Amino acid sequence: MEKLFDTDKRVKLGVWGLGRGGNLANYVKIMNVDIVAGCDIHPHMRENFAKAVPEAFVTADEDEFLAQDFDAVLIATYFEDHAKHTIKALNAGKHVMCEVTAFYTPAEGVALVEAVEKSGKVYNLLENYPFTRQNMYIRKLYQEGFFGEFMYAEASYLHECRSLCYAYNVSGGLPVEPGWHVHSWRSYLNFHYYNTHSLGPLMNITGLRPVQVSALPCDVMLPGFLGKKKGGICPAMVKMSNGGLLRNLMGEGTGDRHRELCLWGTKASVENNDFAMHMRLGACGAGMRLKMAPKWENMSSVAEKTGHCGGDFWELYYFIREILTGEKSYWDIYNASDVTLAGIMAVRSQQKGGLLVDIPDFRIKEERDKYRNDHGTCIPDFHPEHIFPEDHDPAITGNFTKVMTRLYPLYSRSGLPMLHMALDGMKIYDEIADNNGRILVIAKVGQLIRELPEIADACRDAQKIADAYPESLPGKMLYGVLSTLDLDKIYDIEGTRKELYKWLENRKVEA
Ligand SMILES: NC(=O)c1ccc[n+]([C@@H]2O[C@H](COP(=O)([O-])OP(=O)(O)OC[C@H]3O[C@@H](n4cnc5c(N)ncnc54)[C@H](O)[C@@H]3O)[C@@H](O)[C@H]2O)c1
């Protein structure tokens, strides 16, 4: 294996928050790093981590964790706690790499910037999307002047994670317990806050900072979410520091887009998405269009094996490199503040019907002073532990998160997503372009025949909870979900299965 650093010095690391944090810990093992401690309040996460890193000290107590002897901490706790936990870790004398985003309110941001400055420790935001092969290549060309000046970009991070309101992101999708609670930030966070995977790459490629944002509210949401602040589809127009514009699109809809970036410069443009990358050359509208297959310049053999198309490798590598060699990483506290504030200010713009809002620069003390006591207006529209009336019957409500994870299982492989794929796939079957598509639909119809009784059961259980608490947030949400379904067809298991078999008999896929 390639030697990653020109030194034998090693970094002792603690991991705080063992879901995403536990996954990332697997990758640092190849980088002059010894993982010595882990901390999580959830027993299942601690057990998983102890199996993966048996030599590490594991605890649920954050003070006991921070008292251990290690140099740096990886923070991947709840979204709203990042600033609080980062400041606590800096005060305990640790370098910090923290998951997105850096802070939740402007006042926390001011406190965080000043804590990092005072500590003299390395701080990096773990924003990984700039470090895919494609984005690193676009950055290299941009920095060489290939694209000319930045004019406009469209970037998207659409990720429908409905199931994560009700389950933890672990294999099998562990439902939140007790069943009448829902997951904290995942169930109510307005998606504008989670803007870094789409704005982050553009900032890193161009070196520009976001200066203003406007976000019109979209009032239509997918069924299956509690509350209204989650935001559904969240587009924002962001003005960058050179006067160019970005349409930044986040949210939860039908049709995920994880890595979309189309960038127009004054000399060339590029279209990159989850499937392919094309360049337009000629410094004109009708330029030559070329399909691209970019490569990393180095360390591709290790990067390729990590998550998020290698981005997980590079974000960790740059942090460890900064500790070991002093070479600066892009995601210092100032760039981290820029990207985080763009999200916070987009929420404000959305609350004001799309008004243009300035994004302050926390490098400047006078700017920070204006936001020192700004604790924001980001109050969730419900408490995740109080979604049913106070006198609810746990025998009924305790089934709520289990029901939701049966209706919307992790990764959409069964439940209602599968039902829609099968029934809607049948409707458009004759116009599907190729056999691969037709085979996918046939497989889904076969799965629906097998799993229809389970879907019917889950719908009945959902109906029971809704009927018991019709005026509650979950009751209204469940009625909304059930109203989108043809329940007669779902409950008539034998009749529907007969129809599905008959449809299958009439399909012949050409070889
Ligand atoms: N960059 C990426 O691609 C990416 C992907 C997934 C998640 N994330 C980020 O990582 C963070 C964690 O996400 P997740 O997917 O693991 O979901 P999560 O929010 O459920 O995980 C948080 C974990 O921290 C634990 N925790 C919370 N408070 C704690 C405390 N005070 N002490 C100890 N443990 C505590 C929880 O039990 C849980 O296991 C989130 O902020 C999210 O934004 C980033």
PDBQT file of the ligand as one rigid body, heavy atoms in Angstrom, charges set to zero:
ROOT
HETATM    1  N1  LIG A 601     -20.961  13.978   5.265  1.00  0.00    +0.000 N 
HETATM    2  C1  LIG A 601     -21.802  12.998   5.074  1.00  0.00    +0.000 C 
HETATM    3  O1  LIG A 601     -21.833  12.424   4.000  1.00  0.00    +0.000 OA
HETATM    4  C2  LIG A 601     -22.722  12.583   6.195  1.00  0.00    +0.000 A 
HETATM    5  C3  LIG A 601     -23.476  11.404   6.105  1.00  0.00    +0.000 A 
HETATM    6  C4  LIG A 601     -24.295  11.053   7.184  1.00  0.00    +0.000 A 
HETATM    7  C5  LIG A 601     -24.336  11.859   8.314  1.00  0.00    +0.000 A 
HETATM    8  N2  LIG A 601     -23.586  12.999   8.359  1.00  0.00    +0.000 N 
HETATM    9  C6  LIG A 601     -23.577  13.842   9.581  1.00  0.00    +0.000 C 
HETATM   10  O2  LIG A 601     -23.112  13.068  10.665  1.00  0.00    +0.000 OA
HETATM   11  C7  LIG A 601     -23.831  13.357  11.845  1.00  0.00    +0.000 C 
HETATM   12  C8  LIG A 601     -24.327  12.046  12.466  1.00  0.00    +0.000 C 
HETATM   13  O3  LIG A 601     -25.224  11.423  11.585  1.00  0.00    +0.000 OA
HETATM   14  P1  LIG A 601     -25.709   9.911  11.703  1.00  0.00    +0.000 P 
HETATM   15  O4  LIG A 601     -26.054   9.455  10.343  1.00  0.00    +0.000 OA
HETATM   16  O5  LIG A 601     -24.712   9.103  12.450  1.00  0.00    +0.000 OA
HETATM   17  O6  LIG A 601     -27.095  10.033  12.482  1.00  0.00    +0.000 OA
HETATM   18  P2  LIG A 601     -27.475  10.396  13.976  1.00  0.00    +0.000 P 
HETATM   19  O7  LIG A 601     -27.720  11.833  14.087  1.00  0.00    +0.000 OA
HETATM   20  O8  LIG A 601     -28.537   9.473  14.346  1.00  0.00    +0.000 OA
HETATM   21  O9  LIG A 601     -26.176  10.003  14.796  1.00  0.00    +0.000 OA
HETATM   22  C9  LIG A 601     -25.742  10.677  15.908  1.00  0.00    +0.000 C 
HETATM   23  C10 LIG A 601     -25.119   9.664  16.828  1.00  0.00    +0.000 C 
HETATM   24  O10 LIG A 601     -24.570  10.369  17.932  1.00  0.00    +0.000 OA
HETATM   25  C11 LIG A 601     -25.059   9.808  19.137  1.00  0.00    +0.000 C 
HETATM   26  N3  LIG A 601     -25.115  10.907  20.112  1.00  0.00    +0.000 N 
HETATM   27  C12 LIG A 601     -25.951  11.971  20.099  1.00  0.00    +0.000 A 
HETATM   28  N4  LIG A 601     -25.664  12.797  21.133  1.00  0.00    +0.000 NA
HETATM   29  C13 LIG A 601     -24.613  12.249  21.780  1.00  0.00    +0.000 A 
HETATM   30  C14 LIG A 601     -23.846  12.636  22.933  1.00  0.00    +0.000 A 
HETATM   31  N5  LIG A 601     -24.085  13.765  23.606  1.00  0.00    +0.000 N 
HETATM   32  N6  LIG A 601     -22.846  11.825  23.318  1.00  0.00    +0.000 NA
HETATM   33  C15 LIG A 601     -22.590  10.660  22.681  1.00  0.00    +0.000 A 
HETATM   34  N7  LIG A 601     -23.283  10.252  21.595  1.00  0.00    +0.000 NA
HETATM   35  C16 LIG A 601     -24.273  11.044  21.149  1.00  0.00    +0.000 A 
HETATM   36  C17 LIG A 601     -26.409   9.198  18.797  1.00  0.00    +0.000 C 
HETATM   37  O11 LIG A 601     -26.767   8.160  19.677  1.00  0.00    +0.000 OA
HETATM   38  C18 LIG A 601     -26.158   8.675  17.366  1.00  0.00    +0.000 C 
HETATM   39  O12 LIG A 601     -25.608   7.387  17.370  1.00  0.00    +0.000 OA
HETATM   40  C19 LIG A 601     -24.957  14.292  11.461  1.00  0.00    +0.000 C 
HETATM   41  O13 LIG A 601     -24.708  15.556  11.957  1.00  0.00    +0.000 OA
HETATM   42  C20 LIG A 601     -24.962  14.334   9.948  1.00  0.00    +0.000 C 
HETATM   43  O14 LIG A 601     -25.131  15.640   9.491  1.00  0.00    +0.000 OA
HETATM   44  C21 LIG A 601     -22.794  13.361   7.327  1.00  0.00    +0.000 A 
ENDROOT
TORSDOF 0
